[in-house]
Amino acid sequence: MSLYVIVLVAIVLTLLAVSITRLGRVKTKADYLVAGRSLPAFVLIFTLLSSWIGSGSLLAGAENAYRHGFAALWLAAGGWFGLLFIYFIAPRARKFAQFTIPDLLEARYSQTTRVLGVIAVLFAYTGITSYQLIGGGDILHLVFPAAVSATLGKYIMAVFVIAFTAIAGMSSVAYMDVFIGLLATITMCVALPFLLHSAGGWSGVYHALPPTHFEVLGDFTFVGAMELMLPTLLLMLGNQAMYQKFFSAKSERDARVAVVGWVIGTVILETVIVAIAVVGSVLFPTGPVSHYPREIIAYTAMHGLPALLGALLMGAVFAKIMSTANNFLFSPATNLINDVYVRYISPGASDKRILLVSRLTVVLLGIWALYQTMAITNVLQQTLYAYTVYSAALTPVILAAFYSKRANAAGAVTAIGLGTFITVLWNIAFPDGKVSHWIVRAGVAPHLAAQLAQHDAIFPALVVAVLGLVIVSALTAPPSAEKLAPFHGAAAPQAVSD
């Protein structure tokens, strides 16, 4: 056990050293929010990889794989397909060169759209941060079972995440991710062959599990597979944390090159994570982990690998979760600073004051994310809910900004409002796949309500949001040439003063 402690402590100290090293380079708002627009492709690849693969993959995806086999890759596949589109979006995003998605929304649509975008990001991203804290708490509980409960572990994880994020902002987050990305990629790729050998090779795994574990859809229906894939796809396409990395790139070329590396790394790493969980289901079909399958990766590291490799894998999982929490906590903090504080409260604030308020904002949002963990009972459900809020409300509007000359402010406001409303309403009506009593009292037939409860909100929320965007835009005046110019061929606007 002492080896696990040593590895975790070494990782935390290394991340702290990286943050403190970057602190001296943070002098302005641009340094804190977008790393001075100086990140090269190599750094971008690993910060994109580390921010994307966290508890959603390591807990929710792994739990899905433990229960359903390789069909769990449908959750990851949404990101893969999204990356194909992002290859063409990345240079456009860097050319735009702002700070946040609401910057983009106001430039293309209106000030109202900007405010609604801030609200959607806050709810979605602090929700994503919250289940990263749960994942980190689970790891600490596994390593220190007698001293640290899963609840105490969440609090400790929150302290780490808040501190590392607040110190140096994007510069701190991005350069920590280089270390984390390399550690996780190498360790997981080395661990998989060891585990396969312990399970009797591929033949042993294949014969120990139901045939559906190796089928394309597995035991999902086609609609069920799409409900896993679509929220991930749409979150990827509209992901503010991703756009902020592109805004931080040294050049448009660095942004495009980074996407190529990100595609390769994501496909490899997410497939390896699912494979480790599937093999882990063979090695540990019963016991404590069968009741908490979201912990299968960490449990397999402790009980299925040589001590040093297991400790490194455990440390990599912990660091990966921390990295994703850092990114998704930092992103909404930039919204409150850039889109609320600087925009409305103190437009003339000095860089020193902005940095102080930025760090305080990170602390307050971290506390809010920690508070949200109290209500989470199912990490997979929380993952899909957070993804869907963002996907239905913002992604159609963001993509339309780049690819539609007809979408306008009225349509964008309608889409964001409807997408958010339907997702939240669906989650209240059908919490954790169950039917709320008020749905039946409202006149919905019990049989129909039970059928609806088996499905995620993504299809109804997305359809309503897109229809709202298209219909309202078509019935109202088209956007002005000034609104279209930065997105359709003319020179990009100048960024807000650094």
N, C-alpha and C positions, 0 to 999 in steps of 0.2 A: 504493500500500500504506500510505503514511503516514496517509492519511485514515481507513483502518480502525483503525489504531492509536489515532488521536486520539479516534475515537468510542468505542472500547472503554474507553480510559482515562477519558474523560469519564463514561461510564456507571458504571464502578466507583467513581469519586470521588463521584458523585452519590449512589449507594447507601450509601457510607460516611458521607457527610454526613447522610443521613436517619437512619441507625442511631445516630450519635453524638448527633444532636438528640433522639432519643427516649430516650437513655440516662438523661438527667436526670430523666425522669418515672417511672422504674422504682424503686420503693421497697419493694414488698411482693411476696409470692408471687403474688397475684392480678394485680398489674401485669405480672409477667414471663410468667405462664402464659396469662392471658386478657385482657391489655391493660386490666386494671381494669374489665372489662365495660363499655367505653365506646365501642366502635366504631359509628359511624353507618352507615346503609345504603350511602352512596356508597363508603366505604372497604371495607365488606364485599363489595360487588359485585366490586371489582377484586382484592381479596386472594383471593376464591373463584375468580375467573377465572384469576388467575396461578398459584395453587397447583395447579389442575386441569390446565392445559395446559402441559406441559413436554416432556421427551424422549419420553414415550409417544406424543404427537401429532407433535412436530417431527422425531423420528428414526424410531420404529417405524411411526407412521401414515404418514409421508411415504414411507418405504421401501415400505410396502404399496401406496401410491398409485402410486409409480413403476413397480411391477411389475404391478399389477392394476387401475389406474384408479380410478374413483369408487366402486367396490364397497368400497374401503378405508374408506369412511364407516361401514361396519358397526361398526368398532371405536369410532368416536365416538358412534354412535347409542345405544349402551348408556347413555352418560352423559346423552344428551338425554331418553331415556325415564325414567331415574332421577330427573331433575330434576322431572318432572311429579309424582312421588310426594313428593319432598322439599319441594315447596311446602306440603304439609300437615304434614310432620314438623317443619319449621324452628321454628315457634312453640312446639311442644311441647318441643323440645330446649332452646330459650332459657328456657322456664318451669322446666325441670328445674335449670338453672343450676349445673352442677358444673364439673369441670375436664377430665376425660378419659372415654373410653368405658368403661374399667374401673370408674370411679366409678358409671356407669350400671349396669354388670353386677352389681356387688355390691349396689347398692340394690334391684335387681329380682330377683336370683337368690341369689348367695352369694359368700363370700370366695374360694372355690376358682375360681369362674367369673372373678372379677377377676384372679387370678393367671394363669390360662390366657389371658385376654384380653391381658394385658401381653406374654406370650410371643409370641402371634400377631402383635401389632402390631410388636414388635421385629423379627421375621423379615421381615415383609412390607414395612415402611416403610424399613428400612435397605437392603433389596433395591431398592426404588424409588429411593432416594437414590443408590445405587451407579451405576445407569445414567444418572442425571443428570450425574454426574461424568465419565462417558465422553463424553456429548454435549458438555459444556463443553470437555473436552480436545480433541475433534475440531475445535471452532471455533477454539481457540487455535492448533492445528496448521495449519489452513487460513490463518490470518492471518499466522502467523510460521513458515512451512514450514521455513526453514533453522535457526531457533534453538530452536523448541519442537516436540518430537515429540508424538505423541498420548499417549504414556505420561506424559511430563513435564507435558503439559497437564492430565491428570487430577489430578496432585499440586497444580498451581497452582490449579485449580478447587476442590479440596478445601480449600485454605487460605482462599480467598475465602468459600466457603460456611460453613465453621466459624466464621470471624471474624464475619461479618455476622449469623449466627444467634445466636451467643453474646452479642453486645453487649447487646441490649435485648429479646430474646425475642419474644413475640407482637406487641408494639407495633412493634418494629423490622421484623419480617416483614410485617405488615399495611400499614404506610405505605410501605415500599419497593415493595410490590405495586401501589400506586396509580400510581406513576411507571412501573413496568414494564408494567402492563396498558394504560395509555394509549399508551405508545410502541409496543408490539407491535400493538395493534389498528389504530392509524392507519397505521403503516408497511406492514403486510401488505395492508391494503385498498387503499392507494395503489399498491403494487408489482404487484398482480395485473393491472390493465389494461395496464401497460407490458409485462409478459411476454406477455400474450395478443396484443398488437399485434406483438411480435417473432416470434411463432409463426405469424403469418398469420391472426389472429383465430380465432373459435370454429370456423369452417369448416376452417381449416388444422389445428387440433388434432384435430378429429373425423376428418378424412381421413388423418391421419398415424398413428393408433393403431388397434388391433384393435377391432371392434364391441363385444366383451365389456367393454372399458374404460368403456362408457357404459351398461351394463345394470345392473339392480337388484342381481342376485347376481354379475354379472361372471363370472369363471371359477371362483367358489366354488360348492360345493354349499350347500344350505340349512343343513345341519348345520355346515358350515365357517363360514358367516356367523354362525350362532348362537354358535359357539365364540369368535368375535371379540367379539360383542356382549355376551354374558352376563357374562363376568368384569368388563367395564367397568360394566355396569348394577349389578351387585351390589357392586362396590367403591364406586360412587357412593352407593348407599343406606346403606352402613355405614361410610363414610369418616370415620375419627376426626378428621383434619385439618379436615374440613368441620364436624363437630359442635363442634369447639373454636372455630371461627369463630362459630357460633351462640351458644355459651356466652359469647363475647366481645362479643356485640351489646349495644347500649345498651338495646334493648327487644325484645319479641316482634314488634312491628310492623316494626322495622328488619330483623329476621331474615327476615320474609316478603317485604318489599319487595326485599331483596337477592337473593332467589331469582329473582324476575321478571327483574331485570337480568342475573343470572348466566345464565339460560336464553337470553336474547337474545344476549348476548355469546358464549356457548359455541357456539351453532349457527352464528353468523356466522364466528367465528374458525376453528373446526375445518374448516368447509367451505372457507374461503379457503386454509388450509394444504394440504388435499388438492388443491385446484385448482392451487395453485402447483407442487406436486410433479408433477401430471399434465402441466401445461404444460412443466415442466422436463424431463420425459421426452421431450418432442418436441424441445426445444431442444438437449438433451445426451443423445442415445440411446446414444452410445459415449463412450469416453474414461475417465479415472480414476473419475468418479462412477458409471459403470455397474458398477464392481466394488464400490463402497461406497455403494449408493443411499440409505443412511440419511442421507448428507450432502447430499442433493439441494437442500434449502432453502438451506443456507449456500452451496453451490457456485453455485446460481442467483443468489444475491445478489451474489457476487463477479464472475460472468462474464456475467450476463444483464441487468444493470440499469445505469443511469447511476451514476457513482461515488458520489455523495453518498447517493442512495437505497439503493444496494447496501450501503454502509457502515452506514446506519441500520437496514436490515433485518438485517444480520449482528449488529449490536449488540442488536437487539430479540430475536433468537433466543437469543443468549448470555444476556441478562438473564432471558428467560423460563425457560430451563433452570435458571439460578441460583435463581430464585424458587421453582420446584418443589422443587429440592434443599433450599432453606432450610426450606420447609414440612414436607417429609417427614423431614427430620432433626430439626426441632424437636419434632414430634409424639411420637415415641418417647422423646425426652428428658423430656418432661413426664410420661410414664408411669413412668419410673424414679424421678423426683423425687416425684411425687404419690402413686403407687401402691406404691412400694417404700420409698424413703428416708423420707418423712414418715409413711407408714402403718406401717412395721415397724421401721425402724432408729432414727430420731430424731423421734418424734412432737412433741416440744417444741422443735424447732429454731427459732431466730430467723429472721426474714426475711433478715437479712444472711447467715447461714450457708446458708440455702436458695438464695439467689441465687448464692453462690459455688459450691456443689455443682452447681447447675443448669448453670452455664457449663462446669464441668469435665466434666459428663456429655455436653454437646453435643460437646466436643472428642473424648471417647473414642468416642462413637457415630460421629462423622465419620471417625475413623481406621478403625473397623470397616467402614463403608460403602466406604471406599477399598480396604481389603483385599479385599472381595468383588468389586471390579472385575477383579481378576486372573483370575477364573474365567469371566468373561462373554465369550462369542464371538458371541452373537446377541441383539441388544437386543430384538427383537420377542418372542422366546421368553422372555427374562427378564421382560419386561413382563407377559406373560400369566401366567407363574408367580407373580410377586409379587401380581398382582391376584387370582389364584385362591386362594392361601393365605388371603388376607383374606376374599374373597367367600364361600368355602365354610365357613370356620371361624366367622366372626363375624357376617356380615350377617344370616343367618336368625335368630340369637339376638337381635340388636339390634332387628330389626323385630318379632319376637315380643314383646319387652319393651313396645312401644307398642301392639300390635294384638291380642295374645292374652292372655286371662285364665287360660288353662289351662297354658301353658308354665311349667315350673318349673326349679329349680336342677339336678336330676338330668338332665333333658332337655338343658339348656343345656351342661352339662359334657360330656355324650355327644356333642352336635353339634360343639362346638369341637374335641374330641379326634379324632373321626372325620374331620371336614373337613380338619384339618391333616395327619393321618396319610395319608389317601388322596392328597392333593396332593403331599406330599413323596415318598411311595412311587412315585407315577406319574412324577415328575420324575427319580427315580433309575433307574427301570426303562426310561424312554424319553427319555434326554437328547437335546435338539435334534432330536427326531423319529426317533432311532435306537433300536435294540433292544439293551439290555444283555445280555451273555452269560448272566448268572445267571438271567434270565427264562426263557430256553430250557432251561437246566439244571434249573430248578424244575419243568419239565414242561409249560410253555405251548407249544402248537404254533407253529412258526416262522411259518406263514402268519397265524395269529391275532395273534401278537405284532406282526407287520409292520403289520397292519390297525390295531391299537390305537395303535401309534406315530404314526400319521397324525393322531391326535386329541388335543386338549387335555384336561387332567384335570377341567375344570369340571363336566361332566355327571355322571361317577361320583362326584366329591367332593361336589357339591351334593346329589345324590339321597340318598346315604348319610347326610350330615349332617342333612338335613331329616327323613328317616325316623327317625333316631335321636332327634331333638328331639321329634317327634310321638309315637312309640311309647313312649319312656321316660317322657315327661310323662304320657301316658295311663295307664300302669301304676303310677305312683307318686302320692303325695299331692299335691293341688293347692297352689299357693302361698298363703300367708296373706294376709289382707286388708291387713295392714301393708305387705307387699311390693307389692301391687297399687295401693295408694292413690295414690302419686305419679304413676302412669302412666295411670290410668283415671278421671279426673274430680276427684279430691280435690286439695287444695293441694299444691304441690310442696314437697319437703324443703328445708330451709335448706342453702345451700352451705357447704362447709367454710370455716372462718373465713378471711377475706381477710387 
